[in-house]
Amino acid sequence: MRDASSGKFGKAIMSVLFGVLIVSFGLWGIGDIFKGYGQSSLASIGKTEISTEQFRTLYTDKLQQIGRQIGRPMTPDQARRFGLDRQVLQQIIAEAALDEEARRLGLAQSDAAIVREISADPNFAGADGKFDPQRFAYALRQFGYTEQRYVAEQRRTTLRRQIAGSFTAGIAPSKTQLDALTRYQNEERTIEYIQLGPDQAGKIDPPTAEQLQSYFDERKGLFRAPEYRKIAVLTVTPEEIGKKITVSDEDARKIFERDKDKYAKPERREIKQIAFPTLEAAKAAREKIAGGTSFEDLAKEMKLTDSDTDLGLVTQASVGDPAIAAAAFAAPLNEVSQPVKGALATALIKVTKIEPGTAANYDAIAPEIKKQIATDRARGEFQDIRNKVEDERGGGANVAEAAKKLGLDAITIEAVDRSGRAPDGQMVKGLPSGVDVLTPAFASGVGVETDPINFDGGELWFDVLGITPSRDRTLDEVKDQVTTRWHDEQVTSRLRAKGGEIVEKLNKGEAFAAAAAALKMGVKTTSPFKRTATVNGLSERVVETAFRTPKDSAGQSEGASGNQWVVFKVTGITVPPVDPDSEDAKKLKTAITNAMTDEQVASYIAHLEDEIGVTINQAAFATATGASTNQ
């Protein structure tokens, strides 16, 4: 796990994992979903059983969720390196244990309470900020939920939180903990350093045939050809169907005329106002302005700030008070209005900027309207096409054959590995973006009919048409790669040895400038940096090593690439005083509180699992995560 988390990709994934894999507050509820799966069981928790297929579905969904967050698919191999397979399994087991405990305690949530909770979820709010049933239904389709399943899972999640909250309320770190961690987090160091490279390694003669063969034989696994699969993929979405639907100008104009106001750009005005409790007070203020006092000076006399008077650059519809809105959008530019009686107060208004609106132009937005009409019509056709695809597959046709018969466009990838690369090492083209097809494809097999995947409001089907097993490559096939790797290791070995020699000299008292001069190099000095900083292009390992090295001592570490080696000396260590009221200190306190809460929840769940009883079918687990195919 430590090695897997190094590098930018690893850091990106780790940051997602720590946000996604919270044991007690996970998205997936499983109580009712997993009932009745006594055969091919992957795990059992009390009376709840999880089938291999059910876990594979949840695991694949989790990989796709993380893939969307990091902007690229995550392969099963990567997931195992990060321990994601075990974490997802533990998450599901933990949730099942909490569900069992909720049933034992007789906890329940009323229908009215769950409706209020879902209605208040901002993910389902429309443009007006209120619950939008269509947005809710679309979101459920996107993630493959029925309304009943989502409501049931939200109810279970709420009960889990209630159980966890009963013993985690009031948890907080001590002042001693906060002070120690704040000092650790805010400590700063300064180093002098030189960066060794291939030039300092000297000339490296090419390897002999015997050296190269021996090097290759000892590392054959590094150059092994991965397993490849031939897959056919078919996507059917309303948008794709809509591309084949022709919409007339007559139909588009009907929508345009109906929604013309929506397509127009309304006038916007920058409005300032001073509110008064009475009409008499507003009139007296207006007389002062007539006598030469400016609007701005009047606001200062009343001790009003810009935020008190500035309504911003707004449309008439967005001003909450209709009377104020009407007066502001009738007022001349840069003139102060007469008192305007609003719903809550009487105000003086000044307009400081006007952005004219524009009328809706049919020609400019016709393509957008036609696309929307076509997509709406396509939704009606989608179910019919989906049923036809399923009928063809049910009759024995694979995805490619079904698509050809129905006049649809399927994609056939002749050979792809788990990372999405073709045998030539290049990323394959044609796979749909935003969805992970490879993970379920490598967990399936030839002739296995898989369930469709929800994709872009529609569905995606795939079939595995062939499998090319992983194999050992010959030296002739990868000679260039082997030679390059051998050479890079020789460079790194020499730089490490040379760096060690310099470190020894520095720690014996030799001046850094003298040691650098012997190599015809100059010494560089950093600004003070924290342990989480990126420093002058130096690698994270250099920073980590610097914080393990005492003041006035030297050290060395790998540079940003394998052909770079950094030798440094710690010249300064500063620990700023602790400020408990700073934003950083408050964030740290929140993070520690969350960590302590998670630890308490994890301990409680471990107790529940011991009490309820948990068994795991390791062979089924390996099959579900694709590990068995890599043995």
C-alpha positions, -999 to 999 in steps of 0.1 A, spaced: 0 0 0 28 24 8 45 19 -25 12 20 -43 4 54 -29 36 71 -43 35 93 -74 8 117 -86 -17 90 -97 -13 72 -63 -18 103 -43 -49 111 -64 -64 77 -57 -55 77 -20 -72 111 -16 -103 96 -31 -101 64 -11 -100 83 22 -131 102 11 -150 71 -2 -142 43 22 -157 55 54 -167 23 71 -199 35 89 -213 60 65 -210 42 32 -235 45 4 -243 9 -1 -270 -7 20 -273 -44 17 -298 -59 42 -327 -67 19 -306 -68 -13 -286 -98 -1 -313 -119 14 -318 -154 0 -284 -159 -15 -274 -192 2 -256 -206 -28 -222 -193 -41 -219 -172 -10 -189 -149 -8 -194 -139 28 -220 -142 56 -226 -118 85 -250 -132 110 -281 -141 90 -271 -120 60 -253 -136 30 -235 -119 2 -233 -138 -31 -202 -136 -54 -222 -119 -81 -237 -93 -57 -203 -84 -44 -188 -82 -79 -216 -57 -88 -209 -35 -58 -171 -38 -63 -174 -28 -100 -197 1 -91 -171 13 -65 -143 11 -91 -163 32 -115 -172 57 -88 -135 62 -80 -126 62 -117 -150 91 -123 -135 110 -94 -99 106 -105 -107 111 -142 -95 77 -154 -105 41 -151 -90 21 -122 -80 -15 -132 -84 -45 -108 -46 -47 -105 -44 -11 -93 -73 -16 -70 -56 -46 -53 -23 -27 -50 -42 0 -31 -60 -26 -10 -94 -14 -24 -107 -49 -28 -103 -57 9 -116 -22 20 -148 -26 -1 -154 -61 14 -148 -47 49 -171 -18 42 -199 -41 31 -194 -64 60 -194 -35 84 -226 -21 70 -242 -55 72 -232 -58 109 -247 -23 117 -279 -33 98 -281 -65 119 -276 -45 151 -303 -20 140 -328 -48 136 -318 -63 170 -323 -29 187 -357 -24 169 -346 9 153 -367 23 125 -373 56 106 -407 68 96 -416 73 59 -422 110 66 -387 114 80 -370 97 51 -391 118 26 -380 150 44 -343 139 42 -344 131 5 -364 162 -3 -337 183 14 -308 167 -4 -292 195 -26 -282 168 -52 -319 166 -62 -327 203 -62 -338 221 -93 -329 256 -105 -353 271 -79 -335 253 -51 -364 230 -44 -367 192 -47 -371 183 -84 -388 149 -90 -374 147 -126 -338 154 -114 -343 127 -87 -356 101 -112 -328 109 -136 -301 105 -109 -316 71 -99 -315 59 -135 -279 71 -138 -268 50 -109 -290 20 -115 -314 25 -86 -351 20 -83 -369 45 -60 -378 17 -36 -341 5 -34 -328 40 -29 -353 49 -1 -345 16 16 -308 22 15 -311 58 27 -332 45 56 -305 20 65 -278 46 62 -297 69 86 -300 41 112 -263 33 109 -255 70 117 -278 69 147 -260 39 161 -226 54 155 -237 88 169 -249 72 201 -213 64 212 -192 90 193 -210 122 204 -186 146 223 -154 130 210 -126 156 208 -88 156 209 -70 169 239 -50 202 239 -18 181 242 -27 162 211 -35 193 191 -4 211 202 19 182 193 2 176 159 1 213 151 39 216 157 45 185 136 23 199 108 38 234 108 75 226 114 96 241 86 130 231 74 157 246 51 182 225 32 212 230 9 215 205 -19 230 193 -51 213 172 -77 234 144 -93 225 131 -127 238 108 -155 268 130 -160 280 123 -125 275 86 -130 301 85 -157 302 64 -188 284 31 -186 294 5 -212 266 -15 -228 259 -49 -212 273 -80 -226 249 -106 -240 255 -128 -210 248 -98 -186 216 -89 -204 204 -125 -205 211 -130 -168 194 -97 -159 164 -107 -180 161 -142 -165 161 -128 -130 133 -103 -138 111 -121 -164 80 -112 -145 86 -75 -151 85 -80 -189 57 -106 -190 29 -100 -216 -4 -93 -198 -36 -111 -205 -56 -96 -234 -92 -98 -242 -113 -93 -273 -145 -75 -264 -175 -61 -282 -192 -30 -267 -226 -15 -275 -240 17 -260 -275 28 -265 -284 62 -250 -311 87 -257 -285 112 -270 -271 86 -294 -306 76 -306 -314 113 -309 -286 119 -334 -306 98 -359 -339 116 -353 -347 146 -376 -366 175 -360 -383 200 -382 -381 237 -378 -418 238 -373 -415 216 -342 -385 235 -329 -401 269 -334 -431 257 -313 -408 251 -284 -389 283 -290 -421 304 -289 -433 286 -258 -400 291 -239 -389 323 -255 -383 340 -222 -360 312 -211 -338 317 -241 -336 355 -239 -309 372 -220 -326 396 -195 -313 431 -187 -291 433 -156 -285 463 -134 -260 470 -106 -282 483 -79 -274 500 -46 -300 509 -20 -303 525 14 -333 512 35 -352 533 60 -377 523 86 -402 550 77 -412 571 47 -404 603 66 -368 592 73 -364 583 36 -377 617 25 -354 635 49 -324 616 35 -335 624 -1 -336 661 8 -300 659 21 -290 644 -13 -308 672 -31 -287 696 -10 -254 681 -22 -247 650 0 -238 621 -22 -254 587 -20 -221 572 -8 -215 598 19 -250 593 32 -243 556 35 -211 563 55 -230 587 78 -254 559 85 -224 535 91 -234 512 63 -209 491 45 -209 482 8 -224 448 16 -252 466 34 -261 487 3 -250 467 -27 -276 443 -43 -251 433 -70 -255 430 -108 -290 414 -109 -320 408 -132 -353 423 -123 -368 388 -115 -340 381 -90 -347 412 -68 -368 399 -39 -391 429 -35 -413 436 -66 -417 473 -58 -380 478 -54 -373 458 -86 -397 479 -107 -383 512 -95 -347 501 -100 -353 490 -135 -371 522 -144 -345 545 -128 -320 565 -149 -283 555 -146 -263 571 -117 -293 590 -103 -308 586 -68 -345 578 -68 -372 593 -48 -382 571 -18 -396 538 -29 -420 520 -5 -412 483 -5 -427 453 13 -404 456 43 -389 491 42 -387 523 23 -355 528 2 -335 552 -19 -321 535 -50 -292 542 -72 -283 523 -104 -246 523 -112 -244 500 -142 -268 487 -169 -262 456 -191 -289 456 -218 -307 424 -224 -310 406 -257 -340 390 -273 -340 353 -280 -327 345 -315 -342 313 -330 -314 307 -355 -287 308 -327 -304 283 -304 -323 261 -330 -296 233 -329 -299 232 -291 -337 230 -292 -336 203 -319 -311 183 -299 -333 184 -268 -364 175 -288 -346 146 -304 -333 134 -271 -368 136 -255 -382 116 -283 -354 91 -281 -362 84 -245 -395 70 -257 -376 47 -282 -349 37 -258 -369 10 -240 -380 -6 -273 -344 -8 -285 -332 -21 -252 -358 -49 -252 -348 -59 -288 -311 -60 -278 -320 -82 -248 -342 -105 -270 -313 -110 -294 -289 -118 -266 -314 -141 -250 -315 -159 -283 -278 -166 -282 -264 -136 -302 -234 -117 -288 -233 -80 -286 -217 -75 -320 -242 -99 -337 -272 -82 -320 -260 -48 -330 -255 -57 -366 -290 -73 -369 -307 -42 -353 -287 -17 -373 -268 -4 -342 -231 5 -340 -211 -18 -318 -174 -15 -312 -151 -45 -313 -117 -42 -296 -94 -69 -309 -71 -70 -279 -69 -49 -247 -53 -55 -214 -66 -45 -179 -50 -10 -182 -66 -3 -215 -36 -8 -237 -32 -27 -269 -3 -51 -276 17 -22 -291 15 -5 -257 -8 23 -269 -41 31 -253 -69 15 -273 -94 39 -289 -131 35 -290 -140 26 -254 -167 49 -241 -154 75 -216 -169 80 -181 -176 43 -175 -153 14 -167 -159 -15 -191 -126 -33 -185 -131 -43 -149 -163 -63 -154 -149 -76 -188 -119 -91 -171 -141 -105 -143 -163 -122 -170 -155 -148 -196 -162 -160 -232 -198 -168 -236 -209 -154 -203 -239 -131 -206 -235 -101 -184 -260 -75 -172 -260 -42 -189 -243 -12 -173 -262 21 -167 -245 47 -189 -253 83 -198 -290 79 -192 -290 47 -213 -273 13 -211 -241 -3 -222 -236 -40 -231 -204 -59 -236 -193 -94 -244 -159 -111 -241 -153 -127 -275 -118 -141 -268 -90 -144 -243 -53 -144 -249 -36 -156 -217 -7 -138 -201 27 -153 -211 64 -148 -206 80 -128 -234 114 -138 -249 144 -115 -245 143 -108 -283 108 -94 -279 117 -69 -252 154 -64 -257 152 -26 -259 131 -24 -228 155 -47 -209 186 -28 -220 171 6 -210 161 -7 -176 195 -23 -170 212 10 -179 189 30 -156 197 7 -127 234 10 -133 231 48 -132 210 48 -100 235 24 -84 265 46 -92 247 78 -81 236 62 -48 273 52 -41 286 86 -50 259 103 -29 269 81 0 305 92 -3 295 129 -3 272 125 27 300 108 46 324 137 39 298 163 48 290 146 81 327 146 89 329 183 85 337 191 49 322 222 35 293 216 11 306 242 -13 339 223 -15 323 190 -21 301 205 -48 330 223 -65 349 190 -68 320 179 -91 319 213 -108 285 219 -94 269 247 -73 250 243 -40 214 254 -40 194 265 -10 156 261 -5 133 285 12 117 271 45 92 244 37 68 221 55 67 184 53 37 185 29 53 210 5 65 207 -31 100 221 -30 119 235 -61 109 205 -82 125 181 -57 108 147 -52 85 139 -22 111 114 -10 137 141 -7 113 162 15 104 131 36 141 122 41 149 158 50 124 157 79 140 125 92 175 141 92 188 160 122 199 197 119 234 202 104 235 166 92 235 154 55 214 129 37 205 116 3 175 104 -16 161 97 -51 153 127 -72 123 134 -93 133 107 -118 153 74 -116 183 91 -132 185 118 -105 200 117 -70 199 144 -44 224 150 -17 214 176 10 222 191 43 196 203 68 206 239 77 176 252 96 146 239 116 118 262 128 88 253 148 62 282 148 42 288 180 8 272 183 -22 294 175 -53 274 185 -76 301 168 -60 298 134 -79 283 105 -52 256 101 -56 246 138 -94 245 135 -91 223 104 -67 200 121 -90 197 151 -118 187 128 -96 161 110 -85 146 143 -120 144 157 -131 126 125 -102 102 128 -111 95 165 -147 90 155 -138 65 128 -115 46 152 -144 43 177 -168 32 150 -143 6 137 -138 -8 172 -175 -10 177 -180 -28 144 -152 -52 152 -170 -61 184 -203 -66 165 -186 -88 139 -171 -110 166 -205 -112 183 -225 -118 152 -200 -140 134 -184 -133 99 -172 -159 74 -155 -152 40 -151 -175 10 -116 -165 -1 -118 -184 -34 -151 -166 -43 -136 -133 -32 -106 -138 -55 -129 -146 -84 -151 -116 -78 -121 -92 -77 -102 -108 -107 -73 -120 -85 -78 -156 -94 -71 -149 -131 -37 -134 -122 -24 -163 -101 
